[in-house]
Amino acid sequence: MDNKTIRIIDILNKSDFAPRKMLRKVKMNGKRDEYSTMQHSELSACLDDTTCNKIYEAFPDDTKNQKDVMKWTLRGLNVDMSIKKVQIQIEACEKIKRKNVRKNQTC
């Protein structure tokens, strides 16, 4: 993770409010770390039960997004901010999909 991302995580963790714009700036920029290749069970073993339960409640039956939240939590972003970050990512992906569907529609 680069220094800019580390600074943003530090600022977000000290705040009660997370601007969407700041959360979108928290990213790995194509880099990998020790959490990038870990399986769900390995990630959850690194976190306490309370944190895992919060993640499971936010994304029931959705192991991909659970893993994403776990990774960001382990990278230092607090769990609430990690959940919000992944929710923003989901919304952005859905928006892109809707845009592509409209673009590919014919009359």
ABEGO torsion letter per residue (X at the ends): XBAAAAAAAAAAAABABBBAAAAAABBAGGBBBAAAABBAAAAAAABBAAAAAAAAAABBGBAAAAAAAAAAAAAGBBAAAAAAAAAAAAAAAAAAAAAAAAAABBX
